[in-house]
Amino acid sequence: MKILKEEKLKESLFENWTKYIDYSELSSMLVNTIKLYASNWTTIALSKNFSTKKITLSKIDFNNGKLVWWFKFEMPFNEKTAVGTIEIVGALGSQPYFSQITGNYYLNNA
């Protein structure tokens, strides 16, 4: 018997994620992960200037009792901007960790 309505919980978390996630901690985790794991990303010349940092939740799910969050991001780094998706896994009472990250760098004002 299941008493937890997982779909309703996911819906509520998705709609209100900024109430449950510390944005500055998420941003810091994202910057550190990009620095460590994105050195082999392709750099694309683009005539668009990404001027601000942007993080949005794109999906949320449960996997083996853990909460999995997918965030899309645009993070300026010097003359480049990292654009991609990060998957973060966490459970109540444990430190969240990134599961995978993918993206590209874009040259600003190319």
BAFI-3210 file (N, C-alpha, C; in Angstrom, 3 decimals, decimal comma, padded with zeros to 6 digits):
// residues 110
n [1|2|3|4|5|6|7|8|9|10|11|12|13|14|15|16|17|18|19|20|21|22|23|24|25|26|27|28|29|30|31|32|33|34|35|36|37|38|39|40|41|42|43|44|45|46|47|48|49|50|51|52|53|54|55|56|57|58|59|60|61|62|63|64|65|66|67|68|69|70|71|72|73|74|75|76|77|78|79|80|81|82|83|84|85|86|87|88|89|90|91|92|93|94|95|96|97|98|99|100|101|102|103|104|105|106|107|108|109|110]
n.u [000,848|000,589|000,954|001,967|001,643|003,389|003,508|002,072|003,671|006,080|005,129|004,484|007,041|008,393|007,023|007,551|010,301|012,268|011,773|012,774|015,367|018,561|019,535|022,022|023,828|023,363|024,211|026,934|027,765|027,331|029,114|031,596|031,475|031,397|033,922|035,549|034,775|034,183|036,150|036,607|034,567|032,961|033,716|031,766|031,406|029,411|027,101|025,725|025,284|025,616|024,679|023,960|023,711|021,883|019,653|017,512|014,930|014,388|013,386|012,176|012,488|012,024|014,368|015,266|014,570|015,721|015,867|015,933|017,160|017,018|018,722|018,789|021,249|022,926|025,974|028,149|031,626|034,438|035,319|033,628|030,578|029,092|026,777|024,246|023,163|022,659|022,580|021,403|021,570|019,913|019,102|016,957|018,620|021,154|024,162|023,749|024,732|026,372|025,319|025,587|026,808|026,374|027,153|028,067|030,540|030,097|031,344|031,353|029,952|031,042]
n.v [-001,182|002,170|005,235|007,682|010,194|010,329|011,697|014,051|015,143|015,546|017,422|019,573|020,125|020,822|023,131|024,833|024,956|026,850|027,405|025,272|024,754|026,064|028,776|030,134|028,220|026,189|027,515|027,892|025,196|024,469|026,155|025,209|022,543|022,882|024,038|021,871|019,726|020,503|021,044|019,878|020,667|021,803|024,891|027,459|029,913|032,698|035,265|036,317|037,870|036,582|037,809|037,511|035,276|032,273|029,939|027,264|025,013|021,989|019,420|016,922|014,025|010,767|008,330|005,244|005,881|008,341|011,844|013,334|016,019|018,068|020,671|023,454|025,665|028,867|030,163|032,733|032,865|034,566|035,497|033,706|031,725|029,199|026,838|024,603|021,448|020,103|017,275|016,587|014,694|013,775|013,060|013,216|014,525|013,980|014,910|016,573|015,533|015,868|014,109|013,950|016,106|018,247|020,161|023,211|025,714|029,138|031,767|035,073|037,832|037,196]
n.w [000,000|-000,897|000,572|000,069|-002,251|-004,847|-007,345|-006,840|-004,850|-006,287|-008,126|-006,416|-005,316|-007,665|-008,500|-006,376|-005,902|-005,197|-002,581|-001,234|-001,979|-001,430|-003,066|-003,324|-002,382|-004,252|-006,577|-005,973|-005,788|-008,422|-009,864|-008,865|-009,754|-012,539|-012,945|-012,250|-013,971|-016,598|-018,445|-020,931|-022,578|-025,574|-027,172|-028,366|-030,824|-030,602|-031,279|-029,142|-026,037|-022,944|-020,058|-017,424|-014,606|-014,717|-013,443|-013,704|-012,784|-014,429|-014,330|-012,042|-010,034|-008,458|-007,422|-006,450|-003,778|-003,492|-004,177|-007,326|-009,093|-011,947|-013,352|-015,520|-016,775|-017,096|-016,869|-016,433|-017,163|-017,029|-020,229|-021,369|-021,386|-019,562|-020,573|-019,906|-018,479|-015,239|-013,139|-010,012|-007,072|-004,109|-000,676|002,167|004,951|003,987|002,227|-000,823|-004,136|-007,314|-010,164|-012,932|-015,527|-018,274|-021,182|-022,956|-023,742|-024,443|-026,361|-025,325|-026,994|-029,555]
ca.u [000,000|001,335|000,186|002,572|001,298|004,654|003,301|001,668|004,847|006,965|004,495|004,649|008,457|008,746|006,429|008,039|011,659|013,081|011,525|013,440|016,774|019,316|020,026|023,449|024,550|023,236|025,071|028,308|027,984|027,364|030,381|032,678|031,356|031,808|035,382|036,195|034,388|033,775|037,301|036,576|033,389|033,162|033,490|031,024|031,361|028,016|027,002|024,796|025,973|024,967|025,191|023,620|023,620|020,498|019,482|016,096|014,632|013,735|012,733|012,410|012,007|012,530|015,109|015,759|014,355|016,421|015,303|016,835|016,812|017,729|018,731|019,420|021,999|023,794|026,894|029,276|032,998|035,319|034,764|032,784|029,421|028,777|025,345|024,034|022,260|023,289|021,687|021,805|020,874|019,962|018,115|016,849|019,666|022,445|024,704|023,462|025,899|026,004|025,396|026,164|026,720|026,647|026,962|029,052|030,906|029,816|032,128|030,498|030,203|031,955]
ca.v [000,000|003,429|006,370|008,890|010,517|010,820|012,675|015,321|015,667|016,069|018,627|020,633|020,470|021,491|024,473|025,641|024,509|027,894|027,369|024,108|024,731|027,283|029,198|030,462|026,943|025,546|028,260|027,560|023,812|024,471|026,776|024,278|021,374|023,307|024,202|020,560|018,711|021,019|021,497|019,318|021,122|022,547|026,334|027,875|031,356|033,106|036,719|036,661|038,108|036,094|038,772|037,170|033,877|031,802|028,543|026,910|023,590|021,466|018,143|016,345|012,645|009,925|007,171|004,445|006,598|009,630|012,882|013,708|017,326|018,470|022,117|024,085|026,822|029,757|030,692|033,451|032,621|035,457|035,864|032,605|031,374|027,774|026,608|023,162|020,815|019,324|016,380|016,554|013,651|014,005|012,442|013,967|014,244|013,691|015,957|016,317|015,423|015,914|012,803|014,204|017,483|018,332|021,519|023,831|027,100|030,087|033,000|036,258|038,863|036,671]
ca.w [000,000|-000,974|001,092|-000,456|-003,635|-005,388|-008,423|-006,221|-004,168|-007,331|-008,660|-005,423|-005,261|-008,912|-008,508|-005,253|-005,611|-004,581|-001,139|-000,664|-002,405|-001,148|-004,377|-003,289|-002,269|-005,557|-007,491|-005,603|-006,196|-009,881|-010,285|-008,548|-010,623|-013,881|-012,929|-012,157|-014,942|-017,905|-019,226|-022,286|-023,314|-026,812|-027,106|-029,553|-031,049|-030,724|-031,158|-028,069|-024,781|-021,726|-019,082|-016,043|-014,218|-014,782|-013,059|-013,659|-012,598|-015,626|-014,044|-010,721|-009,991|-007,385|-007,912|-005,323|-002,528|-003,499|-005,019|-008,418|-009,634|-013,163|-013,494|-016,676|-016,272|-017,867|-015,861|-017,032|-016,709|-017,776|-021,535|-021,831|-020,566|-019,552|-020,750|-019,887|-017,521|-014,178|-012,408|-008,609|-006,322|-002,675|000,198|003,415|005,918|003,369|001,363|-002,246|-004,991|-008,720|-010,803|-014,247|-016,014|-019,702|-021,692|-023,845|-023,464|-025,506|-026,271|-025,244|-028,024|-030,584]
c.u [000,893|000,457|000,737|002,200|002,518|004,472|002,915|002,848|005,826|006,423|004,702|006,106|008,890|008,252|007,042|009,500|012,511|012,843|012,335|014,927|017,401|020,014|021,524|024,303|024,513|024,175|026,543|028,667|028,144|028,681|031,539|032,659|031,786|033,331|036,090|035,961|034,093|034,941|037,294|035,348|033,795|032,899|032,900|031,040|029,910|027,931|025,948|025,596|025,120|025,496|024,911|023,580|022,149|020,471|017,983|015,948|013,898|012,995|013,062|011,820|012,538|013,240|015,716|015,674|015,059|015,735|016,336|016,302|017,642|017,587|019,400|020,117|022,684|024,668|028,059|030,600|033,917|034,683|033,891|031,595|029,194|027,257|025,131|023,019|023,082|022,218|022,228|020,931|021,009|018,882|018,069|017,962|021,013|022,864|024,364|024,772|025,448|026,224|026,000|025,949|027,081|026,419|028,047|029,412|030,545|030,678|031,176|030,942|031,197|031,721]
c.v [001,245|004,552|007,702|009,062|011,177|011,882|014,044|015,964|016,261|017,373|019,800|021,082|021,236|022,933|025,395|025,370|025,566|028,002|026,270|024,035|026,085|027,699|029,487|029,201|026,182|026,198|027,929|026,140|023,726|025,041|025,812|023,053|021,712|023,423|022,849|019,660|019,213|021,454|020,979|019,741|021,882|024,030|026,777|029,396|031,736|034,603|037,143|036,849|037,581|036,956|038,386|035,659|033,478|030,315|028,278|025,399|023,093|020,155|017,711|014,942|011,956|008,737|006,451|005,206|007,935|010,572|013,282|014,996|017,565|019,982|022,512|025,331|027,584|030,443|031,396|033,095|033,454|035,838|034,771|032,431|029,878|027,634|025,103|022,716|020,044|018,491|016,269|015,548|013,955|013,250|013,273|013,544|013,902|014,840|015,647|016,258|015,471|014,528|012,926|015,656|017,465|019,762|021,930|025,186|027,923|031,315|034,175|037,280|038,407|037,345]
c.w [000,000|-000,438|000,573|-001,927|-004,279|-006,464|-007,859|-005,499|-005,188|-007,901|-007,711|-005,327|-006,499|-008,916|-007,463|-004,921|-004,930|-003,079|-000,456|-000,973|-002,085|-002,446|-004,361|-003,149|-003,588|-006,564|-007,231|-006,033|-007,713|-010,406|-010,040|-009,458|-012,049|-013,949|-012,959|-013,366|-016,355|-018,784|-020,660|-023,086|-024,564|-026,560|-028,435|-029,640|-031,328|-030,507|-030,138|-026,787|-023,633|-020,592|-017,632|-015,848|-014,211|-014,429|-012,966|-013,494|-013,832|-015,370|-012,627|-010,713|-008,743|-008,016|-006,711|-003,994|-002,430|-004,470|-006,066|-009,042|-010,891|-013,293|-014,803|-016,153|-017,383|-016,836|-016,550|-016,348|-017,577|-019,110|-022,131|-020,892|-020,698|-019,616|-020,779|-018,867|-016,499|-013,492|-010,991|-007,880|-004,841|-001,943|001,470|004,363|005,316|002,467|-000,089|-003,041|-006,442|-009,307|-012,195|-014,629|-017,495|-020,166|-022,657|-023,282|-024,675|-025,293|-026,246|-026,291|-029,076|-031,917]
res [m|k|i|l|k|e|e|k|l|k|e|s|l|f|e|n|w|t|k|y|i|d|y|s|e|l|s|s|m|l|v|n|t|i|k|l|y|a|s|n|w|t|t|i|a|l|s|k|n|f|s|t|k|k|i|t|l|s|k|i|d|f|n|n|g|k|l|v|w|w|f|k|f|e|m|p|f|n|e|k|t|a|v|g|t|i|e|i|v|g|a|l|g|s|q|p|y|f|s|q|i|t|g|n|y|y|l|n|n|a]
***
